[in-house]
Amino acid sequence: MNAIKKFFGVVWMILGVVTYGILLKTALEQISAKPTTDTIVQWSIFVIIFFPITIGFLIFGWLAFKGAYDELPTSSDEIEG
């Protein structure tokens, strides 16, 4: 099961980078096709909003890859505070 978690950690990291790259590519295409103020503002907001989501994908994937989720608690009594 831990090998599957590590595999999907890599998948999450790749997914984050690829999807953000597609978003950037689309934003640049749309802005160059119709360089009006509303298009620039709209795509700039999309790019800014989705950047932290991409960072979250990368962090989650990195932690899964490094094994941070190998030993998960089975009850709330096992959680140390």
TIZAFI-446266 format. One line per field, with one value per atom (N, C-alpha, C): residue number from 1; residue in one letter; atom name; x, y negated, z negated. Coordinates in pm, 1 decimal, m for minus. Layout:
% TIZAFI-446266
nr (NUM; ...)
rest (a; ...)
atom (CA; ...)
x (X; ...)
y (Y; ...)
z (Z; ...)
***
This chain:
% TIZAFI-446266
nr (1; 1; 1; 2; 2; 2; 3; 3; 3; 4; 4; 4; 5; 5; 5; 6; 6; 6; 7; 7; 7; 8; 8; 8; 9; 9; 9; 10; 10; 10; 11; 11; 11; 12; 12; 12; 13; 13; 13; 14; 14; 14; 15; 15; 15; 16; 16; 16; 17; 17; 17; 18; 18; 18; 19; 19; 19; 20; 20; 20; 21; 21; 21; 22; 22; 22; 23; 23; 23; 24; 24; 24; 25; 25; 25; 26; 26; 26; 27; 27; 27; 28; 28; 28; 29; 29; 29; 30; 30; 30; 31; 31; 31; 32; 32; 32; 33; 33; 33; 34; 34; 34; 35; 35; 35; 36; 36; 36; 37; 37; 37; 38; 38; 38; 39; 39; 39; 40; 40; 40; 41; 41; 41; 42; 42; 42; 43; 43; 43; 44; 44; 44; 45; 45; 45; 46; 46; 46; 47; 47; 47; 48; 48; 48; 49; 49; 49; 50; 50; 50; 51; 51; 51; 52; 52; 52; 53; 53; 53; 54; 54; 54; 55; 55; 55; 56; 56; 56; 57; 57; 57; 58; 58; 58; 59; 59; 59; 60; 60; 60; 61; 61; 61; 62; 62; 62; 63; 63; 63; 64; 64; 64; 65; 65; 65; 66; 66; 66; 67; 67; 67; 68; 68; 68; 69; 69; 69; 70; 70; 70; 71; 71; 71; 72; 72; 72; 73; 73; 73; 74; 74; 74; 75; 75; 75; 76; 76; 76; 77; 77; 77; 78; 78; 78; 79; 79; 79; 80; 80; 80; 81; 81; 81)
rest (m; m; m; n; n; n; a; a; a; i; i; i; k; k; k; k; k; k; f; f; f; f; f; f; g; g; g; v; v; v; v; v; v; w; w; w; m; m; m; i; i; i; l; l; l; g; g; g; v; v; v; v; v; v; t; t; t; y; y; y; g; g; g; i; i; i; l; l; l; l; l; l; k; k; k; t; t; t; a; a; a; l; l; l; e; e; e; q; q; q; i; i; i; s; s; s; a; a; a; k; k; k; p; p; p; t; t; t; t; t; t; d; d; d; t; t; t; i; i; i; v; v; v; q; q; q; w; w; w; s; s; s; i; i; i; f; f; f; v; v; v; i; i; i; i; i; i; f; f; f; f; f; f; p; p; p; i; i; i; t; t; t; i; i; i; g; g; g; f; f; f; l; l; l; i; i; i; f; f; f; g; g; g; w; w; w; l; l; l; a; a; a; f; f; f; k; k; k; g; g; g; a; a; a; y; y; y; d; d; d; e; e; e; l; l; l; p; p; p; t; t; t; s; s; s; s; s; s; d; d; d; e; e; e; i; i; i; e; e; e; g; g; g)
atom (N; CA; C; N; CA; C; N; CA; C; N; CA; C; N; CA; C; N; CA; C; N; CA; C; N; CA; C; N; CA; C; N; CA; C; N; CA; C; N; CA; C; N; CA; C; N; CA; C; N; CA; C; N; CA; C; N; CA; C; N; CA; C; N; CA; C; N; CA; C; N; CA; C; N; CA; C; N; CA; C; N; CA; C; N; CA; C; N; CA; C; N; CA; C; N; CA; C; N; CA; C; N; CA; C; N; CA; C; N; CA; C; N; CA; C; N; CA; C; N; CA; C; N; CA; C; N; CA; C; N; CA; C; N; CA; C; N; CA; C; N; CA; C; N; CA; C; N; CA; C; N; CA; C; N; CA; C; N; CA; C; N; CA; C; N; CA; C; N; CA; C; N; CA; C; N; CA; C; N; CA; C; N; CA; C; N; CA; C; N; CA; C; N; CA; C; N; CA; C; N; CA; C; N; CA; C; N; CA; C; N; CA; C; N; CA; C; N; CA; C; N; CA; C; N; CA; C; N; CA; C; N; CA; C; N; CA; C; N; CA; C; N; CA; C; N; CA; C; N; CA; C; N; CA; C; N; CA; C; N; CA; C; N; CA; C; N; CA; C; N; CA; C; N; CA; C; N; CA; C; N; CA; C)
x (82.0; 0.0; 87.1; 199.5; 287.9; 348.3; 373.5; 425.6; 322.5; 195.4; 89.8; 82.3; 96.8; 95.7; 211.1; 329.2; 445.6; 424.8; 367.4; 339.8; 243.6; 135.6; 38.7; 91.7; 190.2; 256.6; 325.3; 392.7; 456.9; 350.7; 239.4; 130.7; 75.6; 55.6; 4.6; 101.1; 230.6; 329.2; 328.3; 325.1; 321.1; 190.8; 80.6; m49.1; m52.0; 5.4; 9.1; 85.9; 202.4; 286.5; 223.3; 172.0; 115.0; m11.1; m99.5; m223.1; m196.0; m100.3; m67.3; m0.9; 78.5; 138.6; 33.1; m67.2; m176.5; m252.9; m275.7; m345.3; m266.6; m136.4; m52.9; m53.1; m41.8; m42.4; m174.5; m284.7; m415.9; m431.4; m385.0; m395.0; m316.8; m196.9; m116.2; m178.7; m236.7; m303.2; m424.7; m504.2; m624.7; m591.7; m489.7; m451.0; m393.7; m313.6; m256.9; m362.0; m464.8; m569.5; m662.0; m689.8; m782.1; m724.6; m629.5; m559.9; m638.8; m757.2; m834.3; m815.4; m853.5; m832.1; m907.5; m1033.1; m1111.0; m1053.3; m999.4; m937.0; m809.5; m730.6; m606.0; m635.5; m732.4; m767.4; m823.5; m913.6; m974.4; m868.9; m781.6; m681.8; m575.3; m545.9; m451.1; m507.3; m635.9; m698.3; m696.0; m726.8; m721.4; m581.8; m481.1; m342.8; m303.6; m341.3; m305.8; m379.4; m507.7; m587.8; m541.3; m505.8; m469.2; m323.8; m242.8; m104.1; m94.9; m167.4; m160.4; m215.5; m313.1; m365.6; m257.8; m182.2; m71.9; 35.0; 65.6; 163.0; 111.8; m18.3; m77.7; m63.7; m86.3; m65.4; 79.2; 173.0; 314.2; 351.5; 302.2; 332.4; 271.8; 146.2; 79.7; 150.6; 186.5; 257.3; 394.8; 466.1; 599.0; 591.7; 495.2; 479.9; 442.2; 356.3; 319.9; 440.4; 518.8; 637.6; 742.2; 759.3; 859.1; 813.4; 685.5; 639.1; 575.2; 530.1; 468.0; 333.9; 272.1; 141.9; 151.3; 270.9; 287.3; 221.9; 233.2; 176.9; 61.6; m58.0; m174.3; m243.4; m296.4; m367.2; m499.1; m535.8; m662.7; m774.1; m735.7; m837.4; m785.3; m873.6; m832.4; m743.6; m740.9; m654.0; m506.2; m478.9; m340.9; m281.4; m362.4; m315.3; m249.0; m122.8; m48.7; m66.9; m86.5; m111.0; m1.1)
y (119.1; 0.0; m126.4; m120.3; m237.0; m266.2; m160.5; m182.4; m253.9; m221.7; m288.9; m435.6; m464.5; m603.2; m681.6; m620.7; m688.2; m711.1; m612.5; m627.4; m742.9; m746.9; m853.5; m988.1; m988.6; m1113.4; m1173.6; m1089.6; m1136.0; m1182.0; m1107.6; m1145.0; m1283.0; m1310.0; m1441.2; m1552.8; m1527.7; m1630.9; m1659.6; m1555.2; m1573.3; m1640.8; m1598.8; m1656.9; m1806.7; m1845.8; m1987.7; m2070.0; m2022.5; m2097.0; m2100.4; m1987.5; m1980.2; m2065.6; m2056.8; m2134.3; m2284.7; m2325.6; m2468.0; m2512.8; m2427.0; m2459.3; m2476.5; m2388.9; m2401.0; m2530.4; m2564.1; m2688.7; m2809.6; m2810.8; m2921.7; m2931.4; m2816.7; m2814.7; m2869.4; m2825.4; m2873.2; m3022.2; m3067.2; m3209.1; m3294.1; m3252.7; m3329.0; m3329.7; m3216.5; m3211.3; m3302.9; m3300.3; m3382.1; m3531.2; m3564.3; m3705.1; m3756.2; m3674.7; m3720.1; m3722.9; m3638.2; m3637.5; m3757.4; m3795.4; m3907.6; m3993.6; m4080.6; m4156.4; m4277.0; m4249.4; m4356.8; m4350.6; m4456.0; m4464.6; m4357.2; m4330.3; m4231.2; m4090.4; m4057.9; m3926.2; m3913.6; m4017.4; m4014.2; m4000.2; m4075.8; m4069.2; m3932.0; m3879.8; m3750.0; m3639.2; m3629.8; m3524.3; m3545.4; m3670.1; m3695.7; m3645.4; m3666.2; m3617.6; m3464.8; m3400.0; m3253.5; m3202.2; m3263.7; m3219.3; m3241.1; m3354.1; m3384.0; m3291.9; m3266.7; m3183.7; m3038.6; m2987.4; m2847.0; m2818.3; m2920.1; m2897.3; m2830.9; m2878.4; m2808.6; m2666.8; m2643.1; m2507.4; m2415.8; m2465.3; m2388.1; m2360.8; m2459.9; m2440.5; m2334.1; m2335.3; m2233.6; m2094.2; m2079.9; m1951.0; m1905.0; m1997.2; m1961.5; m1921.4; m1994.1; m1961.0; m1826.6; m1805.7; m1679.7; m1562.2; m1579.2; m1473.3; m1446.4; m1552.3; m1536.2; m1461.9; m1499.3; m1431.0; m1284.4; m1255.9; m1116.9; m1039.7; m1102.0; m1036.9; m1010.3; m1104.9; m1088.8; m995.2; m953.5; m855.8; m916.1; m1039.3; m1103.1; m1039.4; m970.3; m908.9; m757.3; m706.1; m561.5; m507.3; m578.0; m533.9; m626.5; m592.3; m674.3; m620.7; m708.2; m661.6; m594.4; m495.4; m426.2; m477.7; m549.5; m609.6; m743.9; m822.7; m954.5; m945.2; m829.8; m812.2; m806.9; m769.8; m758.4; m891.9; m995.1; m1125.6; m1197.1; m1238.1; m1309.6; m1458.9; m1533.7; m1675.9; m1762.4)
z (0.0; 0.0; 0.0; m71.6; m75.8; 61.3; 139.5; 274.7; 361.4; 342.5; 417.2; 377.3; 247.4; 200.2; 260.1; 267.4; 325.7; 475.4; 543.6; 686.3; 711.0; 634.4; 653.8; 605.4; 518.1; 483.5; 604.3; 681.5; 804.7; 904.0; 911.4; 1002.2; 965.9; 836.0; 792.7; 829.2; 811.6; 845.8; 996.1; 1076.6; 1221.7; 1263.2; 1202.3; 1233.6; 1204.3; 1093.0; 1058.1; 1158.8; 1197.6; 1291.8; 1431.4; 1476.3; 1611.4; 1622.5; 1524.5; 1533.2; 1526.2; 1444.2; 1438.4; 1568.4; 1626.8; 1755.9; 1864.2; 1864.3; 1960.9; 1936.6; 1809.3; 1777.2; 1827.6; 1804.9; 1852.4; 2004.5; 2070.1; 2216.3; 2269.5; 2212.3; 2255.2; 2228.5; 2112.6; 2079.2; 2179.0; 2210.7; 2306.9; 2445.9; 2486.9; 2617.0; 2620.8; 2514.7; 2511.0; 2504.4; 2428.3; 2417.1; 2548.9; 2616.4; 2744.2; 2855.1; 2847.2; 2949.3; 2935.2; 2810.4; 2785.8; 2673.5; 2703.3; 2597.8; 2546.0; 2492.9; 2429.9; 2279.1; 2212.6; 2068.1; 1992.5; 2032.5; 1959.2; 1973.6; 2091.0; 2110.6; 2028.0; 2025.3; 1948.3; 1799.4; 1750.4; 1608.5; 1573.2; 1657.5; 1631.2; 1621.9; 1719.7; 1720.4; 1613.3; 1581.8; 1472.5; 1339.8; 1317.4; 1194.6; 1190.7; 1303.2; 1307.5; 1271.0; 1331.1; 1307.9; 1161.4; 1104.8; 965.7; 868.7; 892.6; 802.7; 804.2; 920.6; 930.1; 892.3; 873.1; 831.8; 693.0; 590.0; 460.4; 465.2; 552.8; 567.7; 623.8; 719.4; 775.7; 670.8; 589.5; 481.7; 384.1; 355.7; 269.5; 327.9; 459.5; 525.2; 507.3; 527.3; 516.1; 373.9; 274.8; 135.3; 97.7; 132.7; 102.2; 168.7; 295.3; 366.6; 308.1; 270.1; 212.0; 78.7; m3.8; m133.1; m114.7; m18.2; 9.7; 61.2; 146.8; 201.8; 93.8; 0.8; m104.8; m216.6; m216.3; m314.1; m437.7; m431.0; m546.9; m582.3; m486.5; m510.3; m526.2; m553.4; m567.0; m693.3; m802.8; m930.0; m968.1; m927.2; m958.4; m1083.7; m1170.5; m1288.2; m1252.1; m1332.9; m1308.3; m1398.6; m1504.5; m1591.6; m1641.1; m1699.4; m1748.4; m1871.8; m1939.2; m2054.0; m2013.8; m1890.6; m1843.2; m1798.4; m1789.7; m1744.7; m1860.7; m1838.4; m1941.6; m1917.9; m2025.0; m2007.9; m2049.9)
***
